């Protein structure tokens, strides 16, 4: 396997280095043709997260309203 050298100072670089130890220049990621690489992580978009929070908030609001109605009905029926 060929040893890479730093484009800035010519120092021999180890395959695991992300920066040159001599000049600090960032080492570009080596692309091996045909290598298997994991896919980039998939994150939920902000829109999806916001929609889920909105639906959850509406659900909690409706449960609160239902509890108030039940409490009102119980209060008015016990006063008779």
KAUR-V601020 format. One record per helix or strand. SS is the DSSP state (A for helix, B for strand). FROM is the first residue (numbers start at 0). TO is the last residue. If there is no record, write none. Layout:
ss=SS from=FROM to=TO
ss=SS from=FROM to=TO
This chain:
ss=B from=3 to=4
ss=B from=11 to=12
ss=B from=18 to=18
ss=B from=25 to=25
ss=A from=45 to=77
